[in-house]
């Protein structure tokens, strides 16, 4: 109850009590006042007091009504502001749920990557065991190590791409952290505003209790939200660490993935066409007692085993073919050309794998001058049962199935009949290049049936180019080649 109204009521009761008191007549009062006049004066006084009291009560009631209306208006405004604050909090809760869903999806992707990594690691261990059994000497192991180092350099570009993707992911995480910090500030502002509202609703006790309860609930939600944000930040940090570890292992995963994916035959032939090199041979020999100069051409590519680069060709494609009278040759020059670039090698050798595979060594400077792609020898030649064969002139190509023959280790036998479904009467011949389905060089066709597997580029015999052959050295090289050829199994001749 209003204090002013209470005071007025107390005054009214006091006056009423005073009016009911029977005061004794004053002896000094004139005797001629009659009792009737005294009563009339008392009634008049009471009427005036009652009228004043009613006016005062009416005024107090009107004031009380205005105060109550004002309190109700302020309470309505307070309720509207609370409803808006609740709606904002609900929107932020929905945003938090969406962020949690994204984090769960990221964790799922991370788990999938971990599973895939384990699978690839298992396959890698199996491949390493097979590779160890296939290695013959410590020298070959060292050459394979050098080859892996060279291939690692080739995948450096892919690693940089993965690092850029990682940087993009980290930027997204930073943006999300900024959004979280902004929402945290909005929460603090909402809490301060709720406290201000709790002060303003002190006029009405019921509304005050309801608002205080709402504020306490809001504080609990803010505290719970703060804890969830902290957990989210911890999970984000863990995810960033996981992505960093994944980027560190990306090189091995990329190499394993590359070696496990077959390449389309059209793509392999296109790579051959763009990077093939024309080898021009100019030879001098004595024919019927007279000097003679001859020229010939052959298509080849640059091949590397990880440590050195060679241009390979079949011996019969060179002027010194075993089927010719090679003892009459005195001098050979070789020109390698790719598009407008030309180089003139200084040496000419023959691989220890098979005397019919000629190898022209190139220096790093000569390789850069020619440009183009360098094809690597196949790490796992038996990963796929089919290969891509390109004829010596580079006019035809196709997929062909090959078989292993225990009687001819280091060679595979080609099933030429499969070419009929692709290119009609096209069949393999000596000097054709054979590529694995991973776009690596599998070997060179030494005849119409067998392909010599090129797993290293070790040269046994070697001749100098651009100058006359020393007679004894030339005879020794040709005798060694013929001896090695005659020592081959009958199926390979």
C-alpha positions as CSV (number, residue, x, y, z in Angstrom):
1,X,0.0,0.0,0.0
2,X,1.2,3.5,-0.8
3,X,2.6,5.4,2.3
4,X,0.7,8.6,1.5
5,X,-2.6,6.8,1.5
6,X,-1.7,5.1,4.8
7,X,-1.0,8.5,6.4
8,X,-4.3,9.9,5.1
9,X,-6.3,7.0,6.6
10,X,-4.5,7.4,9.9
11,X,-5.3,11.1,10.0
12,X,-9.0,10.3,9.2
13,X,-9.2,7.8,12.0
14,X,-7.6,10.2,14.4
15,X,-10.0,13.0,13.5
16,X,-13.0,10.6,13.8
17,X,-11.9,9.6,17.3
18,X,-11.5,13.2,18.3
19,X,-14.9,14.1,17.1
20,X,-16.5,11.4,19.2
21,X,-15.0,12.7,22.4
22,X,-17.5,14.5,24.8
23,X,-15.6,17.5,25.9
24,X,-16.8,19.3,29.1
25,X,-18.2,22.7,28.6
26,X,-15.8,25.5,29.4
27,X,-17.0,27.7,32.2
28,X,-15.8,30.8,30.4
29,X,-18.0,29.9,27.4
30,X,-21.1,32.2,27.2
31,X,-24.2,30.7,28.7
32,X,-26.3,31.8,25.8
33,X,-24.8,29.0,23.4
34,X,-27.4,26.4,23.1
35,X,-26.7,22.7,22.7
36,X,-28.3,22.7,19.3
37,X,-25.8,25.1,17.8
38,X,-22.9,23.0,19.2
39,X,-24.2,19.9,17.5
40,X,-24.7,21.6,14.2
41,X,-21.2,23.0,14.3
42,X,-19.8,19.5,15.0
43,X,-21.8,17.9,12.1
44,X,-20.6,20.7,9.7
45,X,-17.0,20.1,10.8
46,X,-17.3,16.3,10.3
47,X,-18.8,16.8,6.8
48,X,-16.0,19.1,5.8
49,X,-13.4,16.6,7.1
50,X,-15.1,13.7,5.3
51,X,-15.1,15.7,2.1
52,X,-11.4,16.5,2.4
53,X,-10.7,12.9,3.2
54,X,-12.7,11.7,0.1
55,X,-10.9,14.2,-2.1
56,X,-7.5,13.1,-0.7
57,X,-8.4,9.4,-1.2
58,X,-9.6,10.0,-4.7
59,X,-6.4,11.9,-5.5
60,X,-4.3,9.1,-4.0
61,X,-6.2,6.4,-5.9
62,X,-5.6,8.3,-9.2
63,X,-1.9,8.6,-8.4
64,X,-1.7,4.9,-7.5
65,X,-3.5,4.0,-10.7
66,X,-1.0,6.1,-12.8
67,X,1.9,4.5,-11.0
68,X,0.5,1.0,-11.6
69,X,-0.1,1.8,-15.3
70,X,3.4,3.0,-15.6
71,X,4.8,-0.1,-13.9
72,X,2.8,-2.3,-16.3
73,X,4.1,-0.4,-19.3
74,X,7.7,-0.8,-18.1
75,X,7.1,-4.5,-17.4
76,X,5.7,-5.1,-20.9
77,X,8.8,-3.4,-22.4
78,X,11.0,-5.6,-20.2
79,X,9.2,-8.7,-21.3
80,X,9.7,-7.7,-25.0
81,X,13.4,-7.1,-24.5
82,X,13.7,-10.5,-22.7
83,X,11.9,-12.3,-25.6
84,X,14.3,-10.6,-28.1
85,X,17.3,-11.7,-26.0
86,X,16.0,-15.3,-25.9
87,X,15.5,-15.3,-29.7
88,X,19.1,-14.1,-30.2
89,X,20.3,-16.8,-27.8
90,X,18.3,-19.5,-29.7
91,X,19.9,-18.3,-33.0
92,X,23.3,-18.6,-31.5
93,X,22.5,-22.1,-30.2
94,X,21.5,-23.2,-33.7
95,X,24.8,-21.8,-35.0
96,X,26.7,-23.8,-32.3
97,X,24.9,-27.0,-33.4
98,X,25.9,-26.4,-37.0
99,X,29.5,-25.8,-35.9
100,X,29.4,-29.0,-33.9
101,X,28.1,-30.9,-37.0
102,X,31.0,-29.6,-39.1
103,X,33.5,-30.6,-36.5
104,X,32.0,-34.1,-36.4
105,X,32.2,-34.3,-40.2
106,X,35.8,-33.2,-40.0
107,X,36.5,-35.9,-37.4
108,X,34.9,-38.5,-39.6
109,X,37.1,-37.4,-42.6
110,X,40.1,-37.6,-40.4
111,X,39.2,-41.1,-39.3
112,X,38.7,-42.1,-42.9
113,X,42.1,-40.7,-43.8
114,X,43.7,-42.6,-40.9
115,X,42.1,-45.9,-42.1
116,X,43.2,-45.2,-45.6
117,X,46.7,-44.5,-44.3
118,X,46.8,-47.8,-42.4
119,X,45.7,-49.7,-45.6
120,X,48.3,-47.9,-47.7
121,X,50.9,-48.6,-45.0
122,X,50.0,-52.3,-45.1
123,X,50.3,-52.4,-48.9
124,X,53.6,-50.5,-48.7
125,X,55.0,-53.1,-46.3
126,X,53.9,-55.9,-48.6
127,X,55.6,-54.1,-51.6
128,X,58.8,-53.5,-49.6
129,X,58.9,-57.3,-48.8
130,X,58.5,-58.2,-52.4
131,X,61.0,-55.6,-53.4
132,X,63.6,-56.9,-50.9
133,X,63.2,-60.4,-52.3
134,X,63.6,-59.1,-55.9
135,X,66.8,-57.2,-55.1
136,X,69.9,-59.1,-56.0
137,X,72.8,-57.0,-54.8
138,X,73.6,-54.1,-52.4
139,X,74.4,-52.0,-55.4
140,X,70.9,-52.4,-56.8
141,X,69.4,-51.4,-53.4
142,X,71.5,-48.3,-53.4
143,X,70.3,-47.4,-56.9
144,X,66.7,-48.0,-55.9
145,X,67.3,-45.6,-53.0
146,X,68.6,-43.0,-55.3
147,X,65.6,-43.6,-57.6
148,X,63.2,-43.0,-54.6
149,X,65.0,-39.7,-53.9
150,X,64.5,-38.6,-57.4
151,X,60.8,-39.5,-57.4
152,X,60.4,-37.6,-54.1
153,X,61.7,-34.5,-55.8
154,X,59.0,-35.1,-58.5
155,X,56.3,-35.1,-55.9
156,X,57.5,-31.9,-54.3
157,X,54.9,-29.9,-56.3
158,X,52.1,-32.1,-55.0
159,X,53.3,-31.6,-51.5
160,X,53.3,-27.9,-51.9
161,X,49.7,-28.1,-53.1
162,X,48.8,-30.1,-50.0
163,X,50.5,-27.5,-47.8
164,X,48.5,-24.8,-49.5
165,X,45.3,-26.7,-48.8
166,X,46.4,-27.1,-45.2
167,X,47.0,-23.3,-44.9
168,X,43.5,-22.7,-46.3
169,X,42.0,-25.1,-43.7
170,X,43.9,-23.3,-40.9
171,X,42.6,-19.9,-42.2
172,X,39.1,-21.3,-42.0
173,X,39.7,-22.5,-38.4
174,X,41.0,-19.0,-37.5
175,X,37.9,-17.4,-39.0
176,X,35.7,-19.8,-36.9
177,X,37.7,-18.9,-33.8
178,X,37.1,-15.2,-34.5
179,X,33.3,-15.9,-34.9
180,X,33.4,-17.8,-31.6
181,X,35.1,-14.8,-29.9
182,X,32.5,-12.4,-31.3
183,X,29.7,-14.6,-30.0
184,X,31.3,-14.7,-26.6
185,X,31.3,-10.9,-26.5
186,X,27.7,-10.9,-27.6
187,X,27.0,-13.3,-24.7
188,X,28.7,-10.9,-22.2
189,X,26.7,-8.0,-23.6
190,X,23.5,-10.0,-23.2
191,X,24.4,-10.8,-19.6
192,X,25.0,-7.2,-18.8
193,X,21.8,-6.2,-20.4
194,X,19.9,-8.8,-18.4
195,X,21.4,-7.4,-15.2
196,X,20.3,-3.9,-16.2
197,X,16.8,-5.2,-16.9
198,X,16.7,-7.0,-13.5
199,X,17.3,-3.6,-11.8
200,X,14.5,-1.9,-13.8
201,X,11.8,-4.4,-12.9
202,X,12.1,-3.7,-9.2
203,X,8.7,-1.9,-9.2
204,X,6.6,-5.0,-9.2
205,X,7.7,-7.9,-7.1
206,X,6.2,-10.8,-9.1
207,X,7.7,-9.5,-12.4
208,X,10.9,-9.0,-10.5
209,X,11.0,-12.6,-9.3
210,X,10.2,-13.9,-12.8
211,X,12.9,-11.7,-14.4
212,X,15.4,-12.7,-11.8
213,X,14.7,-16.4,-12.5
214,X,15.1,-15.8,-16.2
215,X,18.4,-14.0,-15.7
216,X,19.7,-16.9,-13.6
217,X,18.7,-19.3,-16.3
218,X,20.4,-17.1,-18.9
219,X,23.6,-17.1,-16.8
220,X,23.6,-20.9,-16.6
221,X,23.2,-21.1,-20.4
222,X,26.0,-18.6,-20.9
223,X,28.3,-20.6,-18.6
224,X,27.4,-23.8,-20.4
225,X,28.0,-22.1,-23.7
226,X,31.4,-20.9,-22.5
227,X,32.4,-24.5,-21.5
228,X,31.2,-25.8,-24.9
229,X,33.3,-23.1,-26.6
230,X,36.4,-24.1,-24.7
231,X,35.8,-27.8,-25.6
232,X,35.4,-26.7,-29.3
233,X,38.7,-24.8,-29.2
234,X,40.5,-27.9,-27.8
235,X,39.0,-30.1,-30.5
236,X,40.0,-27.5,-33.1
237,X,43.6,-27.5,-31.8
238,X,43.7,-31.3,-31.9
239,X,42.3,-31.3,-35.5
240,X,45.0,-28.8,-36.6
241,X,47.7,-31.0,-35.1
242,X,46.2,-34.0,-36.9
243,X,46.2,-32.1,-40.2
244,X,49.8,-31.1,-39.7
245,X,50.8,-34.7,-39.1
246,X,48.9,-35.7,-42.2
247,X,50.7,-33.1,-44.3
248,X,54.1,-34.5,-43.0
249,X,53.1,-38.0,-44.3
250,X,51.5,-36.7,-47.5
251,X,54.6,-37.4,-49.6
252,X,54.6,-41.1,-48.9
253,X,50.8,-41.4,-49.4
254,X,51.0,-39.4,-52.6
255,X,53.7,-41.7,-54.0
256,X,51.8,-44.8,-53.0
257,X,48.6,-43.5,-54.5
258,X,50.3,-42.5,-57.8
259,X,51.9,-46.0,-58.2
260,X,48.6,-47.7,-57.6
261,X,46.5,-45.9,-60.2
262,X,46.6,-47.1,-63.8
263,X,47.1,-44.5,-66.6
264,X,45.0,-44.6,-69.8
265,X,46.8,-45.8,-72.9
266,X,45.9,-42.6,-74.8
267,X,47.5,-40.5,-72.0
268,X,50.7,-42.6,-72.2
269,X,51.0,-42.4,-75.9
270,X,50.3,-38.6,-75.8
271,X,53.2,-38.3,-73.3
272,X,55.4,-40.3,-75.6
273,X,54.5,-38.2,-78.6
274,X,55.2,-34.9,-76.7
275,X,58.5,-36.1,-75.4
276,X,59.9,-38.4,-78.1
277,X,63.4,-37.7,-79.4
278,X,64.7,-38.3,-82.9
279,X,68.1,-40.1,-82.9
280,X,70.0,-39.6,-86.1
281,X,73.0,-41.9,-86.8
282,X,75.8,-41.0,-89.2
283,X,78.3,-43.7,-89.8
284,X,81.5,-44.2,-91.8
285,X,82.7,-47.6,-93.0
286,X,84.8,-49.3,-95.6
287,X,82.7,-51.0,-98.2
288,X,84.5,-53.0,-100.9
289,X,87.7,-51.1,-100.2
290,X,86.0,-47.7,-100.5
291,X,84.8,-45.3,-97.7
292,X,81.1,-45.0,-97.4
293,X,78.9,-42.7,-95.3
294,X,75.4,-43.8,-94.2
295,X,72.6,-42.2,-92.3
296,X,69.6,-43.6,-90.4
297,X,67.0,-42.5,-87.8
298,X,65.2,-44.0,-84.8
299,X,62.7,-42.8,-82.3
300,X,63.6,-42.9,-78.6
301,X,62.9,-41.3,-75.2
302,X,64.9,-40.2,-72.2
303,X,65.0,-42.9,-69.5
304,X,66.3,-42.6,-65.9
305,X,66.8,-45.1,-63.1
306,X,67.1,-42.2,-60.6
307,X,70.8,-41.6,-60.9
308,X,71.6,-41.3,-64.6
309,X,69.7,-40.5,-67.9
310,X,70.0,-42.5,-71.1
311,X,68.4,-42.5,-74.5
312,X,67.5,-46.2,-75.3
313,X,67.3,-47.9,-78.7
314,X,67.5,-51.4,-80.2
315,X,70.9,-52.4,-81.5
316,X,69.5,-53.2,-84.9
317,X,68.2,-49.6,-85.2
318,X,71.9,-48.4,-85.0
319,X,74.4,-48.7,-87.8
320,X,76.3,-51.4,-85.8
321,X,73.5,-54.0,-85.8
322,X,74.5,-57.6,-85.0
323,X,73.0,-58.7,-88.3
324,X,75.3,-56.4,-90.3
325,X,79.0,-56.6,-91.2
326,X,79.8,-54.4,-88.2
327,X,83.6,-54.9,-88.4
328,X,83.8,-52.6,-91.4
329,X,82.6,-49.5,-89.4
330,X,85.2,-47.0,-88.4
331,X,83.3,-44.0,-87.0
332,X,79.7,-43.2,-85.7
333,X,78.1,-39.9,-84.8
334,X,74.8,-39.5,-83.1
335,X,72.5,-36.4,-83.0
336,X,69.5,-36.3,-80.6
337,X,66.8,-33.8,-81.4
338,X,63.6,-32.8,-79.6
339,X,61.6,-30.1,-81.4
340,X,64.3,-27.3,-81.9
341,X,66.8,-28.5,-79.3
342,X,69.8,-30.7,-80.4
343,X,72.7,-32.4,-78.6
344,X,75.6,-34.5,-79.7
345,X,76.5,-37.2,-77.1
346,X,80.1,-38.3,-76.7
347,X,79.5,-42.0,-75.8
348,X,77.5,-45.0,-76.9
349,X,77.0,-48.1,-74.8
350,X,75.1,-51.4,-74.4
351,X,73.2,-52.5,-71.3
352,X,74.3,-55.5,-69.3
353,X,70.7,-56.7,-69.2
354,X,70.7,-57.5,-72.9
355,X,73.4,-56.8,-75.6
356,X,70.6,-55.7,-78.0
357,X,69.6,-52.7,-76.0
358,X,71.8,-49.7,-76.9
359,X,72.1,-46.8,-74.4
360,X,73.3,-43.3,-75.1
361,X,74.3,-41.6,-71.8
362,X,73.4,-37.9,-71.3
363,X,74.8,-35.4,-68.9
364,X,72.6,-33.1,-66.8
365,X,73.2,-30.2,-69.0
366,X,72.4,-32.2,-72.2
367,X,69.2,-33.4,-70.5
368,X,68.1,-29.8,-69.7
369,X,69.0,-28.7,-73.3
370,X,66.7,-31.3,-74.8
371,X,63.9,-30.6,-72.2
372,X,60.7,-32.6,-72.0
373,X,59.8,-35.5,-69.7
374,X,62.2,-38.1,-68.4
375,X,60.6,-41.5,-68.1
376,X,61.6,-43.6,-65.1
377,X,62.1,-47.3,-65.0
378,X,59.1,-49.2,-63.4
379,X,59.4,-49.8,-59.7
380,X,56.9,-52.7,-59.7
381,X,56.7,-54.0,-63.3
382,X,54.3,-56.8,-62.4
383,X,51.7,-54.7,-60.6
384,X,49.4,-54.8,-63.7
385,X,49.1,-57.7,-66.1
386,X,48.8,-55.4,-69.1
387,X,51.2,-52.9,-70.6
388,X,51.1,-50.2,-73.3
389,X,53.3,-50.9,-76.4
390,X,54.4,-48.1,-78.7
391,X,56.0,-49.1,-82.0
392,X,59.6,-48.0,-82.8
393,X,58.5,-45.3,-85.2
394,X,55.8,-43.9,-82.9
395,X,52.9,-44.4,-85.3
396,X,50.9,-47.1,-83.4
397,X,50.2,-48.1,-79.9
398,X,48.0,-50.4,-77.9
399,X,47.4,-52.3,-74.7
400,X,48.9,-55.8,-74.6
401,X,48.9,-58.6,-72.1
402,X,52.2,-60.1,-71.0
403,X,53.2,-63.3,-69.3
404,X,56.2,-64.4,-67.2
405,X,58.3,-67.3,-68.4
406,X,60.4,-69.1,-65.8
407,X,62.8,-70.1,-68.6
408,X,63.6,-66.5,-69.4
409,X,64.1,-64.5,-66.2
410,X,64.4,-60.8,-66.8
411,X,62.1,-61.0,-69.8
412,X,58.3,-61.1,-70.3
413,X,56.5,-62.5,-73.3
414,X,53.9,-60.4,-75.1
415,X,50.5,-61.7,-76.2
416,X,50.3,-59.9,-79.6
417,X,46.9,-61.2,-80.6
418,X,45.2,-58.7,-78.3
419,X,46.2,-55.9,-80.7
420,X,43.7,-57.1,-83.3
421,X,40.8,-55.6,-81.4
422,X,42.4,-52.2,-81.3
423,X,44.6,-51.6,-84.4
424,X,43.9,-54.3,-86.8
425,X,47.1,-56.1,-88.0
426,X,49.5,-54.2,-85.7
427,X,51.9,-56.5,-84.0
428,X,55.0,-55.8,-81.8
429,X,58.5,-55.8,-83.4
430,X,62.1,-55.4,-82.1
431,X,62.8,-51.9,-80.8
432,X,59.3,-51.2,-79.7
433,X,59.0,-49.5,-76.3
434,X,56.8,-51.0,-73.6
435,X,55.3,-48.8,-70.8
436,X,53.7,-50.0,-67.6
437,X,50.2,-48.9,-66.7
438,X,51.7,-46.3,-64.3
439,X,53.4,-44.5,-67.3
440,X,56.9,-45.9,-66.4
441,X,59.2,-47.6,-68.9
442,X,58.7,-51.4,-68.5
443,X,61.3,-52.4,-71.1
444,X,62.3,-52.7,-74.8
445,X,61.2,-55.4,-77.3
446,X,64.3,-57.4,-78.2
447,X,62.4,-59.4,-80.8
448,X,58.7,-60.0,-81.8
449,X,57.8,-61.9,-78.7
450,X,60.0,-60.9,-75.7
451,X,60.5,-57.7,-73.9
452,X,63.7,-57.1,-71.9
453,X,62.7,-55.7,-68.5
454,X,64.7,-52.5,-67.8
455,X,65.1,-52.3,-64.0
456,X,68.6,-50.7,-64.2
457,X,70.8,-48.8,-66.7
458,X,74.1,-50.5,-66.1
459,X,76.3,-50.3,-69.2
460,X,78.8,-53.1,-69.9
461,X,80.4,-52.2,-73.3
462,X,81.0,-48.6,-74.4
463,X,82.4,-46.8,-77.5
464,X,83.4,-43.2,-78.0
465,X,81.5,-41.2,-80.6
466,X,82.6,-38.5,-83.0
467,X,86.1,-39.9,-83.6
468,X,87.6,-43.0,-85.3
469,X,87.2,-46.2,-83.2
470,X,90.5,-47.6,-81.8
471,X,90.8,-50.9,-83.7
472,X,91.5,-53.2,-80.7
473,X,88.9,-51.5,-78.5
474,X,86.2,-51.8,-81.2
475,X,87.0,-55.4,-81.9
476,X,86.8,-56.2,-78.2
477,X,83.4,-54.5,-77.8
478,X,81.9,-56.3,-80.8
479,X,83.3,-59.7,-79.7
480,X,81.8,-59.2,-76.3
481,X,78.4,-58.3,-77.7
482,X,78.3,-61.4,-80.0
483,X,79.4,-63.6,-77.1
484,X,76.7,-62.4,-74.9
485,X,74.1,-62.7,-77.6
486,X,75.1,-66.3,-78.3
487,X,74.9,-67.1,-74.6
488,X,71.2,-66.1,-74.4
489,X,68.6,-68.9,-74.2
490,X,67.2,-70.2,-77.5
491,X,63.8,-68.6,-77.0
492,X,65.4,-65.1,-76.9
493,X,67.3,-65.3,-80.2
